[in-house]
């Protein structure tokens, strides 16, 4: 069954076995390193996914708030447009009151004989 091996054959077989063991050890280390990197990458990907989920929620809330503010602004603008004629009338009235006040002042200066001082 067993064939007799001389010393050179035994030494060659031993070297092959040592090389195979070294290669197996390097492959095992590489596999462990890759597993560690994959685990780290997976954890980082999970963290990024959670941050993206939170950012999406914040963006949705901001969009809802912006839509509400825009609706309020549109309503206020409509109300202001509806009041614009009142503002125009008030401005015209203020201008007329100014003209009347100036005329009354000028008249009182003339009647009192006082010249306005500059």
Phi and psi in radians as a Rosetta constraint file:
Dihedral C 1 N 2 CA 2 C 2 CIRCULARHARMONIC -1.475 0.35
Dihedral N 2 CA 2 C 2 N 3 CIRCULARHARMONIC 2.353 0.35
Dihedral C 2 N 3 CA 3 C 3 CIRCULARHARMONIC -1.663 0.35
Dihedral N 3 CA 3 C 3 N 4 CIRCULARHARMONIC 2.411 0.35
Dihedral C 3 N 4 CA 4 C 4 CIRCULARHARMONIC -1.211 0.35
Dihedral N 4 CA 4 C 4 N 5 CIRCULARHARMONIC 2.377 0.35
Dihedral C 4 N 5 CA 5 C 5 CIRCULARHARMONIC -2.024 0.35
Dihedral N 5 CA 5 C 5 N 6 CIRCULARHARMONIC 2.477 0.35
Dihedral C 5 N 6 CA 6 C 6 CIRCULARHARMONIC -1.523 0.35
Dihedral N 6 CA 6 C 6 N 7 CIRCULARHARMONIC 3.086 0.35
Dihedral C 6 N 7 CA 7 C 7 CIRCULARHARMONIC -1.074 0.35
Dihedral N 7 CA 7 C 7 N 8 CIRCULARHARMONIC -0.713 0.35
Dihedral C 7 N 8 CA 8 C 8 CIRCULARHARMONIC -1.112 0.35
Dihedral N 8 CA 8 C 8 N 9 CIRCULARHARMONIC -0.725 0.35
Dihedral C 8 N 9 CA 9 C 9 CIRCULARHARMONIC -1.148 0.35
Dihedral N 9 CA 9 C 9 N 10 CIRCULARHARMONIC -0.723 0.35
Dihedral C 9 N 10 CA 10 C 10 CIRCULARHARMONIC -1.112 0.35
Dihedral N 10 CA 10 C 10 N 11 CIRCULARHARMONIC -0.736 0.35
Dihedral C 10 N 11 CA 11 C 11 CIRCULARHARMONIC -1.117 0.35
Dihedral N 11 CA 11 C 11 N 12 CIRCULARHARMONIC -0.731 0.35
Dihedral C 11 N 12 CA 12 C 12 CIRCULARHARMONIC -1.122 0.35
Dihedral N 12 CA 12 C 12 N 13 CIRCULARHARMONIC -0.743 0.35
Dihedral C 12 N 13 CA 13 C 13 CIRCULARHARMONIC -1.128 0.35
Dihedral N 13 CA 13 C 13 N 14 CIRCULARHARMONIC -0.701 0.35
Dihedral C 13 N 14 CA 14 C 14 CIRCULARHARMONIC -1.101 0.35
Dihedral N 14 CA 14 C 14 N 15 CIRCULARHARMONIC -0.765 0.35
Dihedral C 14 N 15 CA 15 C 15 CIRCULARHARMONIC -1.087 0.35
Dihedral N 15 CA 15 C 15 N 16 CIRCULARHARMONIC -0.729 0.35
Dihedral C 15 N 16 CA 16 C 16 CIRCULARHARMONIC -1.091 0.35
Dihedral N 16 CA 16 C 16 N 17 CIRCULARHARMONIC -0.715 0.35
Dihedral C 16 N 17 CA 17 C 17 CIRCULARHARMONIC -1.136 0.35
Dihedral N 17 CA 17 C 17 N 18 CIRCULARHARMONIC -0.732 0.35
Dihedral C 17 N 18 CA 18 C 18 CIRCULARHARMONIC -1.135 0.35
Dihedral N 18 CA 18 C 18 N 19 CIRCULARHARMONIC -0.764 0.35
Dihedral C 18 N 19 CA 19 C 19 CIRCULARHARMONIC -1.081 0.35
Dihedral N 19 CA 19 C 19 N 20 CIRCULARHARMONIC -0.727 0.35
Dihedral C 19 N 20 CA 20 C 20 CIRCULARHARMONIC -1.123 0.35
Dihedral N 20 CA 20 C 20 N 21 CIRCULARHARMONIC -0.703 0.35
Dihedral C 20 N 21 CA 21 C 21 CIRCULARHARMONIC -1.156 0.35
Dihedral N 21 CA 21 C 21 N 22 CIRCULARHARMONIC -0.743 0.35
Dihedral C 21 N 22 CA 22 C 22 CIRCULARHARMONIC -1.077 0.35
Dihedral N 22 CA 22 C 22 N 23 CIRCULARHARMONIC -0.763 0.35
Dihedral C 22 N 23 CA 23 C 23 CIRCULARHARMONIC -1.114 0.35
Dihedral N 23 CA 23 C 23 N 24 CIRCULARHARMONIC -0.746 0.35
Dihedral C 23 N 24 CA 24 C 24 CIRCULARHARMONIC -1.081 0.35
Dihedral N 24 CA 24 C 24 N 25 CIRCULARHARMONIC -0.705 0.35
Dihedral C 24 N 25 CA 25 C 25 CIRCULARHARMONIC -1.137 0.35
Dihedral N 25 CA 25 C 25 N 26 CIRCULARHARMONIC -0.758 0.35
Dihedral C 25 N 26 CA 26 C 26 CIRCULARHARMONIC -1.088 0.35
Dihedral N 26 CA 26 C 26 N 27 CIRCULARHARMONIC -0.755 0.35
Dihedral C 26 N 27 CA 27 C 27 CIRCULARHARMONIC -1.123 0.35
Dihedral N 27 CA 27 C 27 N 28 CIRCULARHARMONIC -0.686 0.35
Dihedral C 27 N 28 CA 28 C 28 CIRCULARHARMONIC -1.138 0.35
Dihedral N 28 CA 28 C 28 N 29 CIRCULARHARMONIC -0.731 0.35
Dihedral C 28 N 29 CA 29 C 29 CIRCULARHARMONIC -1.105 0.35
Dihedral N 29 CA 29 C 29 N 30 CIRCULARHARMONIC -0.762 0.35
Dihedral C 29 N 30 CA 30 C 30 CIRCULARHARMONIC -1.096 0.35
Dihedral N 30 CA 30 C 30 N 31 CIRCULARHARMONIC -0.742 0.35
Dihedral C 30 N 31 CA 31 C 31 CIRCULARHARMONIC -1.093 0.35
Dihedral N 31 CA 31 C 31 N 32 CIRCULARHARMONIC -0.723 0.35
Dihedral C 31 N 32 CA 32 C 32 CIRCULARHARMONIC -1.132 0.35
Dihedral N 32 CA 32 C 32 N 33 CIRCULARHARMONIC -0.733 0.35
Dihedral C 32 N 33 CA 33 C 33 CIRCULARHARMONIC -1.083 0.35
Dihedral N 33 CA 33 C 33 N 34 CIRCULARHARMONIC -0.771 0.35
Dihedral C 33 N 34 CA 34 C 34 CIRCULARHARMONIC -1.150 0.35
Dihedral N 34 CA 34 C 34 N 35 CIRCULARHARMONIC -0.660 0.35
Dihedral C 34 N 35 CA 35 C 35 CIRCULARHARMONIC -1.102 0.35
Dihedral N 35 CA 35 C 35 N 36 CIRCULARHARMONIC -0.764 0.35
Dihedral C 35 N 36 CA 36 C 36 CIRCULARHARMONIC -1.077 0.35
Dihedral N 36 CA 36 C 36 N 37 CIRCULARHARMONIC -0.776 0.35
Dihedral C 36 N 37 CA 37 C 37 CIRCULARHARMONIC -1.107 0.35
Dihedral N 37 CA 37 C 37 N 38 CIRCULARHARMONIC -0.713 0.35
Dihedral C 37 N 38 CA 38 C 38 CIRCULARHARMONIC -1.111 0.35
Dihedral N 38 CA 38 C 38 N 39 CIRCULARHARMONIC -0.702 0.35
Dihedral C 38 N 39 CA 39 C 39 CIRCULARHARMONIC -1.135 0.35
Dihedral N 39 CA 39 C 39 N 40 CIRCULARHARMONIC -0.749 0.35
Dihedral C 39 N 40 CA 40 C 40 CIRCULARHARMONIC -1.118 0.35
Dihedral N 40 CA 40 C 40 N 41 CIRCULARHARMONIC -0.769 0.35
Dihedral C 40 N 41 CA 41 C 41 CIRCULARHARMONIC -1.097 0.35
Dihedral N 41 CA 41 C 41 N 42 CIRCULARHARMONIC -0.708 0.35
Dihedral C 41 N 42 CA 42 C 42 CIRCULARHARMONIC -1.144 0.35
Dihedral N 42 CA 42 C 42 N 43 CIRCULARHARMONIC -0.712 0.35
Dihedral C 42 N 43 CA 43 C 43 CIRCULARHARMONIC -1.125 0.35
Dihedral N 43 CA 43 C 43 N 44 CIRCULARHARMONIC -0.744 0.35
Dihedral C 43 N 44 CA 44 C 44 CIRCULARHARMONIC -1.127 0.35
Dihedral N 44 CA 44 C 44 N 45 CIRCULARHARMONIC -0.721 0.35
Dihedral C 44 N 45 CA 45 C 45 CIRCULARHARMONIC -1.110 0.35
Dihedral N 45 CA 45 C 45 N 46 CIRCULARHARMONIC -0.691 0.35
Dihedral C 45 N 46 CA 46 C 46 CIRCULARHARMONIC -1.131 0.35
Dihedral N 46 CA 46 C 46 N 47 CIRCULARHARMONIC -0.702 0.35
Dihedral C 46 N 47 CA 47 C 47 CIRCULARHARMONIC -1.142 0.35
Dihedral N 47 CA 47 C 47 N 48 CIRCULARHARMONIC -0.755 0.35
Dihedral C 47 N 48 CA 48 C 48 CIRCULARHARMONIC -1.106 0.35
Dihedral N 48 CA 48 C 48 N 49 CIRCULARHARMONIC -0.709 0.35
Dihedral C 48 N 49 CA 49 C 49 CIRCULARHARMONIC -1.092 0.35
Dihedral N 49 CA 49 C 49 N 50 CIRCULARHARMONIC -0.716 0.35
Dihedral C 49 N 50 CA 50 C 50 CIRCULARHARMONIC -1.138 0.35
Dihedral N 50 CA 50 C 50 N 51 CIRCULARHARMONIC -0.741 0.35
Dihedral C 50 N 51 CA 51 C 51 CIRCULARHARMONIC -1.093 0.35
Dihedral N 51 CA 51 C 51 N 52 CIRCULARHARMONIC -0.717 0.35
Dihedral C 51 N 52 CA 52 C 52 CIRCULARHARMONIC -1.116 0.35
Dihedral N 52 CA 52 C 52 N 53 CIRCULARHARMONIC -0.680 0.35
Dihedral C 52 N 53 CA 53 C 53 CIRCULARHARMONIC -1.113 0.35
Dihedral N 53 CA 53 C 53 N 54 CIRCULARHARMONIC -0.764 0.35
Dihedral C 53 N 54 CA 54 C 54 CIRCULARHARMONIC -1.138 0.35
Dihedral N 54 CA 54 C 54 N 55 CIRCULARHARMONIC -0.723 0.35
Dihedral C 54 N 55 CA 55 C 55 CIRCULARHARMONIC -1.109 0.35
Dihedral N 55 CA 55 C 55 N 56 CIRCULARHARMONIC -0.684 0.35
Dihedral C 55 N 56 CA 56 C 56 CIRCULARHARMONIC -1.120 0.35
Dihedral N 56 CA 56 C 56 N 57 CIRCULARHARMONIC -0.712 0.35
Dihedral C 56 N 57 CA 57 C 57 CIRCULARHARMONIC -1.106 0.35
Dihedral N 57 CA 57 C 57 N 58 CIRCULARHARMONIC -0.760 0.35
Dihedral C 57 N 58 CA 58 C 58 CIRCULARHARMONIC -1.117 0.35
Dihedral N 58 CA 58 C 58 N 59 CIRCULARHARMONIC -0.701 0.35
Dihedral C 58 N 59 CA 59 C 59 CIRCULARHARMONIC -1.124 0.35
Dihedral N 59 CA 59 C 59 N 60 CIRCULARHARMONIC -0.696 0.35
Dihedral C 59 N 60 CA 60 C 60 CIRCULARHARMONIC -1.126 0.35
Dihedral N 60 CA 60 C 60 N 61 CIRCULARHARMONIC -0.754 0.35
Dihedral C 60 N 61 CA 61 C 61 CIRCULARHARMONIC -1.118 0.35
Dihedral N 61 CA 61 C 61 N 62 CIRCULARHARMONIC -0.723 0.35
Dihedral C 61 N 62 CA 62 C 62 CIRCULARHARMONIC -1.111 0.35
Dihedral N 62 CA 62 C 62 N 63 CIRCULARHARMONIC -0.697 0.35
Dihedral C 62 N 63 CA 63 C 63 CIRCULARHARMONIC -1.135 0.35
Dihedral N 63 CA 63 C 63 N 64 CIRCULARHARMONIC -0.717 0.35
Dihedral C 63 N 64 CA 64 C 64 CIRCULARHARMONIC -1.089 0.35
Dihedral N 64 CA 64 C 64 N 65 CIRCULARHARMONIC -0.778 0.35
Dihedral C 64 N 65 CA 65 C 65 CIRCULARHARMONIC -1.113 0.35
Dihedral N 65 CA 65 C 65 N 66 CIRCULARHARMONIC -0.752 0.35
Dihedral C 65 N 66 CA 66 C 66 CIRCULARHARMONIC -1.090 0.35
Dihedral N 66 CA 66 C 66 N 67 CIRCULARHARMONIC -0.687 0.35
Dihedral C 66 N 67 CA 67 C 67 CIRCULARHARMONIC -1.127 0.35
Dihedral N 67 CA 67 C 67 N 68 CIRCULARHARMONIC -0.704 0.35
Dihedral C 67 N 68 CA 68 C 68 CIRCULARHARMONIC -1.115 0.35
Dihedral N 68 CA 68 C 68 N 69 CIRCULARHARMONIC -0.767 0.35
Dihedral C 68 N 69 CA 69 C 69 CIRCULARHARMONIC -1.135 0.35
Dihedral N 69 CA 69 C 69 N 70 CIRCULARHARMONIC -0.696 0.35
Dihedral C 69 N 70 CA 70 C 70 CIRCULARHARMONIC -1.108 0.35
Dihedral N 70 CA 70 C 70 N 71 CIRCULARHARMONIC -0.703 0.35
Dihedral C 70 N 71 CA 71 C 71 CIRCULARHARMONIC -1.135 0.35
Dihedral N 71 CA 71 C 71 N 72 CIRCULARHARMONIC -0.721 0.35
Dihedral C 71 N 72 CA 72 C 72 CIRCULARHARMONIC -1.111 0.35
Dihedral N 72 CA 72 C 72 N 73 CIRCULARHARMONIC -0.733 0.35
Dihedral C 72 N 73 CA 73 C 73 CIRCULARHARMONIC -1.118 0.35
Dihedral N 73 CA 73 C 73 N 74 CIRCULARHARMONIC -0.707 0.35
Dihedral C 73 N 74 CA 74 C 74 CIRCULARHARMONIC -1.121 0.35
Dihedral N 74 CA 74 C 74 N 75 CIRCULARHARMONIC -0.722 0.35
Dihedral C 74 N 75 CA 75 C 75 CIRCULARHARMONIC -1.122 0.35
Dihedral N 75 CA 75 C 75 N 76 CIRCULARHARMONIC -0.776 0.35
Dihedral C 75 N 76 CA 76 C 76 CIRCULARHARMONIC -1.104 0.35
Dihedral N 76 CA 76 C 76 N 77 CIRCULARHARMONIC -0.727 0.35
Dihedral C 76 N 77 CA 77 C 77 CIRCULARHARMONIC -1.087 0.35
Dihedral N 77 CA 77 C 77 N 78 CIRCULARHARMONIC -0.710 0.35
Dihedral C 77 N 78 CA 78 C 78 CIRCULARHARMONIC -1.107 0.35
Dihedral N 78 CA 78 C 78 N 79 CIRCULARHARMONIC -0.733 0.35
Dihedral C 78 N 79 CA 79 C 79 CIRCULARHARMONIC -1.132 0.35
Dihedral N 79 CA 79 C 79 N 80 CIRCULARHARMONIC -0.729 0.35
Dihedral C 79 N 80 CA 80 C 80 CIRCULARHARMONIC -1.133 0.35
Dihedral N 80 CA 80 C 80 N 81 CIRCULARHARMONIC -0.674 0.35
Dihedral C 80 N 81 CA 81 C 81 CIRCULARHARMONIC -1.118 0.35
Dihedral N 81 CA 81 C 81 N 82 CIRCULARHARMONIC -0.645 0.35
Dihedral C 81 N 82 CA 82 C 82 CIRCULARHARMONIC -1.183 0.35
Dihedral N 82 CA 82 C 82 N 83 CIRCULARHARMONIC -0.524 0.35
Dihedral C 82 N 83 CA 83 C 83 CIRCULARHARMONIC -1.553 0.35
Dihedral N 83 CA 83 C 83 N 84 CIRCULARHARMONIC -0.107 0.35
Dihedral C 83 N 84 CA 84 C 84 CIRCULARHARMONIC -0.957 0.35
Dihedral N 84 CA 84 C 84 N 85 CIRCULARHARMONIC -0.748 0.35
Dihedral C 84 N 85 CA 85 C 85 CIRCULARHARMONIC -1.041 0.35
Dihedral N 85 CA 85 C 85 N 86 CIRCULARHARMONIC -0.653 0.35
Dihedral C 85 N 86 CA 86 C 86 CIRCULARHARMONIC -1.094 0.35
Dihedral N 86 CA 86 C 86 N 87 CIRCULARHARMONIC -0.707 0.35
Dihedral C 86 N 87 CA 87 C 87 CIRCULARHARMONIC -1.124 0.35
Dihedral N 87 CA 87 C 87 N 88 CIRCULARHARMONIC -0.723 0.35
Dihedral C 87 N 88 CA 88 C 88 CIRCULARHARMONIC -1.094 0.35
Dihedral N 88 CA 88 C 88 N 89 CIRCULARHARMONIC -0.765 0.35
Dihedral C 88 N 89 CA 89 C 89 CIRCULARHARMONIC -1.103 0.35
Dihedral N 89 CA 89 C 89 N 90 CIRCULARHARMONIC -0.723 0.35
Dihedral C 89 N 90 CA 90 C 90 CIRCULARHARMONIC -1.129 0.35
Dihedral N 90 CA 90 C 90 N 91 CIRCULARHARMONIC -0.719 0.35
Dihedral C 90 N 91 CA 91 C 91 CIRCULARHARMONIC -1.134 0.35
Dihedral N 91 CA 91 C 91 N 92 CIRCULARHARMONIC -0.730 0.35
Dihedral C 91 N 92 CA 92 C 92 CIRCULARHARMONIC -1.127 0.35
Dihedral N 92 CA 92 C 92 N 93 CIRCULARHARMONIC -0.701 0.35
Dihedral C 92 N 93 CA 93 C 93 CIRCULARHARMONIC -1.117 0.35
Dihedral N 93 CA 93 C 93 N 94 CIRCULARHARMONIC -0.689 0.35
Dihedral C 93 N 94 CA 94 C 94 CIRCULARHARMONIC -1.143 0.35
Dihedral N 94 CA 94 C 94 N 95 CIRCULARHARMONIC -0.707 0.35
Dihedral C 94 N 95 CA 95 C 95 CIRCULARHARMONIC -1.119 0.35
Dihedral N 95 CA 95 C 95 N 96 CIRCULARHARMONIC -0.729 0.35
Dihedral C 95 N 96 CA 96 C 96 CIRCULARHARMONIC -1.124 0.35
Dihedral N 96 CA 96 C 96 N 97 CIRCULARHARMONIC -0.713 0.35
Dihedral C 96 N 97 CA 97 C 97 CIRCULARHARMONIC -1.126 0.35
Dihedral N 97 CA 97 C 97 N 98 CIRCULARHARMONIC -0.638 0.35
Dihedral C 97 N 98 CA 98 C 98 CIRCULARHARMONIC -1.123 0.35
Dihedral N 98 CA 98 C 98 N 99 CIRCULARHARMONIC -0.779 0.35
Dihedral C 98 N 99 CA 99 C 99 CIRCULARHARMONIC -1.086 0.35
Dihedral N 99 CA 99 C 99 N 100 CIRCULARHARMONIC -0.780 0.35
Dihedral C 99 N 100 CA 100 C 100 CIRCULARHARMONIC -1.109 0.35
Dihedral N 100 CA 100 C 100 N 101 CIRCULARHARMONIC -0.733 0.35
Dihedral C 100 N 101 CA 101 C 101 CIRCULARHARMONIC -1.143 0.35
Dihedral N 101 CA 101 C 101 N 102 CIRCULARHARMONIC -0.702 0.35
Dihedral C 101 N 102 CA 102 C 102 CIRCULARHARMONIC -1.103 0.35
Dihedral N 102 CA 102 C 102 N 103 CIRCULARHARMONIC -0.765 0.35
Dihedral C 102 N 103 CA 103 C 103 CIRCULARHARMONIC -1.122 0.35
Dihedral N 103 CA 103 C 103 N 104 CIRCULARHARMONIC -0.727 0.35
Dihedral C 103 N 104 CA 104 C 104 CIRCULARHARMONIC -1.131 0.35
Dihedral N 104 CA 104 C 104 N 105 CIRCULARHARMONIC -0.711 0.35
Dihedral C 104 N 105 CA 105 C 105 CIRCULARHARMONIC -1.096 0.35
Dihedral N 105 CA 105 C 105 N 106 CIRCULARHARMONIC -0.873 0.35
Dihedral C 105 N 106 CA 106 C 106 CIRCULARHARMONIC -1.017 0.35
Dihedral N 106 CA 106 C 106 N 107 CIRCULARHARMONIC -0.711 0.35
Dihedral C 106 N 107 CA 107 C 107 CIRCULARHARMONIC -1.129 0.35
Dihedral N 107 CA 107 C 107 N 108 CIRCULARHARMONIC -0.722 0.35
Dihedral C 107 N 108 CA 108 C 108 CIRCULARHARMONIC -1.189 0.35
Dihedral N 108 CA 108 C 108 N 109 CIRCULARHARMONIC -0.594 0.35
Dihedral C 108 N 109 CA 109 C 109 CIRCULARHARMONIC -1.143 0.35
Dihedral N 109 CA 109 C 109 N 110 CIRCULARHARMONIC -0.730 0.35
Dihedral C 109 N 110 CA 110 C 110 CIRCULARHARMONIC -1.179 0.35
Dihedral N 110 CA 110 C 110 N 111 CIRCULARHARMONIC -0.745 0.35
Dihedral C 110 N 111 CA 111 C 111 CIRCULARHARMONIC -1.206 0.35
Dihedral N 111 CA 111 C 111 N 112 CIRCULARHARMONIC -0.643 0.35
Dihedral C 111 N 112 CA 112 C 112 CIRCULARHARMONIC -1.454 0.35
Dihedral N 112 CA 112 C 112 N 113 CIRCULARHARMONIC -0.249 0.35
Dihedral C 112 N 113 CA 113 C 113 CIRCULARHARMONIC 1.305 0.35
Dihedral N 113 CA 113 C 113 N 114 CIRCULARHARMONIC 0.253 0.35
Dihedral C 113 N 114 CA 114 C 114 CIRCULARHARMONIC -1.662 0.35
Dihedral N 114 CA 114 C 114 N 115 CIRCULARHARMONIC 2.247 0.35
Dihedral C 114 N 115 CA 115 C 115 CIRCULARHARMONIC -1.519 0.35
Dihedral N 115 CA 115 C 115 N 116 CIRCULARHARMONIC 2.406 0.35
Dihedral C 115 N 116 CA 116 C 116 CIRCULARHARMONIC -1.136 0.35
Dihedral N 116 CA 116 C 116 N 117 CIRCULARHARMONIC 2.481 0.35
Dihedral C 116 N 117 CA 117 C 117 CIRCULARHARMONIC -1.694 0.35
Dihedral N 117 CA 117 C 117 N 118 CIRCULARHARMONIC 2.524 0.35
